[in-house]
Amino acid sequence: MSDAKTRIEDTVKANDVVLYMKGTKDMPQCGFSSRVAGVLNYMGVDYADVNVLADEEIRQGIKDYSNWPTIPQLYVKGEFIGGCDIITEMTLSGELDTLFDEKQVTYNKEAADKIREANS
């Protein structure tokens, strides 16, 4: 499992934003992954996507790495942020905007506001 941990650490360190998900950002293969990828795509965030379905070692390894049992998992500047429910809550509350601002991650603020307007 140490190979998976090394690959995960390398990916998380090499990219400002990483989404471990089922499927890809262009073709999610689960509703929860689709929701998080949809938010990031709509907000124009540049992120790396890692398809855990393509690699069983990474699929289990990411759960062990974060000590979080579910996928998707979002990392920003090396920090584990959360899964679908947490990202949804953070998007709707504006906390995700704040996090991106603090971490200097580029995103479309107008798109983030539109998400909140559509869900209010």
Steps between C-alpha positions, in 0.01 A plus 500: 500500500801731535520534120142629494574739786805635315301546177218674690744732683677584173169581328367708790828696523534552123151649448330791676162326483444123469174308491516127563180378342317217329543572132652815357407868508368462146321172569419445869377152583314568823256768609712628787811531282287665234370759745846605623654497151201700377556769763872523423440498124228766523719718722783469248745346745810346342533161670648157454257211500601151607268215401507255790308243293804464274732400786389284793817584695424873478130438573584344836814706550322834492260385772794398718696816415221735611344271759173579320282206385331644192578634155513770362770674698615856432849628580601865478870594527575164662219521756210253510179707487226238495253300298181579316285616794773724642581654160130559433456672839815707451386607153157610621635681808778679312770320700641344183548849352679606819722192490590559135572867576723410798685232303526724191311258275347667194124453457204686353332691786193578285449129432527426872238769570270350233522158668390657828221699334366187330494315832353770724 
